[in-house]
Amino acid sequence: MQIYVDRNDKGSLTVRGSRISLSSIVKLYLEGESAETIREAYPTLSLPAVYGAITHYLENQGEIDEELASELSKVKQMREAASARNHQLRQRLKSTKVQSR
């Protein structure tokens, strides 16, 4: 059986031979996109690779859903931390934008 998903050196799941994350494919799949449409969004992937990534997700759905939820949580925490660190800058930019109108 062909393997279509690898774990990269940062620990994230990617489509084998690419830097495209499995989560990118899964997100589109869960939004109802077909494998053909996903392939159009990522033209460097072959159609069998897209189907293989979807199959890998379906065969390991519970585990992958947990991992994706954890990734989303980390991204949310990083955004909140960045927003808190840059609060004064964001306020100045908003103020400048309002004044320029």
C-alpha positions as CSV (number, residue, x, y, z in Angstrom):
1,M,0.0,0.0,0.0
2,Q,1.2,3.5,-0.9
3,I,1.9,5.9,1.9
4,Y,0.6,9.4,1.3
5,V,1.2,11.1,4.6
6,D,4.4,11.8,6.5
7,R,5.3,13.6,9.7
8,N,7.7,16.4,9.0
9,D,10.7,17.4,11.2
10,K,8.5,19.8,13.2
11,G,6.0,17.0,14.0
12,S,3.2,18.1,11.7
13,L,1.5,15.7,9.2
14,T,2.1,16.6,5.6
15,V,1.3,15.1,2.2
16,R,4.3,12.9,1.3
17,G,6.7,14.7,-0.9
18,S,5.2,18.1,-0.3
19,R,5.1,20.8,2.3
20,I,1.3,20.8,2.2
21,S,-0.2,20.0,5.6
22,L,-2.7,17.3,6.0
23,S,-4.8,19.8,8.0
24,S,-5.1,21.9,4.8
25,I,-6.5,19.0,2.9
26,V,-8.8,17.9,5.7
27,K,-10.2,21.4,6.2
28,L,-11.3,21.5,2.5
29,Y,-12.6,18.0,2.7
30,L,-14.7,18.8,5.7
31,E,-16.1,21.9,4.0
32,G,-17.5,19.5,1.4
33,E,-14.9,20.0,-1.4
34,S,-14.2,17.0,-3.7
35,A,-10.8,15.5,-4.1
36,E,-10.7,17.0,-7.6
37,T,-11.4,20.5,-6.3
38,I,-8.8,20.1,-3.6
39,R,-6.3,19.0,-6.3
40,E,-7.1,22.2,-8.1
41,A,-6.3,24.2,-5.0
42,Y,-3.0,22.4,-4.6
43,P,-1.8,21.7,-8.2
44,T,1.5,20.3,-7.1
45,L,-0.3,17.3,-5.6
46,S,-1.5,14.4,-7.7
47,L,-5.1,13.3,-7.5
48,P,-4.0,9.9,-5.9
49,A,-2.1,11.9,-3.3
50,V,-5.2,13.9,-2.4
51,Y,-7.3,10.7,-2.2
52,G,-4.5,9.1,-0.2
53,A,-4.5,12.0,2.3
54,I,-8.2,11.9,2.7
55,T,-8.1,8.1,3.2
56,H,-5.4,8.5,5.8
57,Y,-7.6,11.0,7.6
58,L,-10.6,8.8,7.5
59,E,-8.7,5.8,8.7
60,N,-7.2,7.8,11.6
61,Q,-10.0,10.3,12.1
62,G,-10.2,10.3,15.9
63,E,-6.4,10.7,16.4
64,I,-6.1,13.3,13.7
65,D,-9.1,15.3,14.9
66,E,-7.5,15.5,18.3
67,E,-4.2,16.6,16.8
68,L,-5.8,19.3,14.7
69,A,-7.8,20.6,17.6
70,S,-4.6,20.8,19.6
71,E,-2.9,22.7,16.7
72,L,-5.8,25.2,16.5
73,S,-5.6,25.8,20.2
74,K,-1.9,26.5,20.0
75,V,-2.5,28.9,17.1
76,K,-5.2,30.7,19.1
77,Q,-2.9,31.0,22.1
78,M,-0.1,32.4,19.9
79,R,-2.4,35.0,18.4
80,E,-3.7,36.1,21.8
81,A,-0.1,36.4,23.1
82,A,0.9,38.4,20.0
83,S,-2.1,40.6,20.4
84,A,-1.3,41.3,24.0
85,R,2.4,42.0,23.2
86,N,1.5,44.4,20.5
87,H,-1.5,46.1,22.2
88,Q,0.0,49.6,22.2
89,L,1.2,49.4,18.6
90,R,-2.3,48.2,17.5
91,Q,-3.9,51.1,19.3
92,R,-1.6,53.6,17.6
93,L,-2.3,52.1,14.2
94,K,-6.0,52.3,14.8
95,S,-5.7,55.9,16.0
96,T,-3.7,56.8,12.9
97,K,-6.2,55.1,10.6
98,V,-9.1,57.0,12.2
99,Q,-7.2,60.3,11.9
100,S,-6.4,59.8,8.3
101,R,-10.0,59.5,7.3
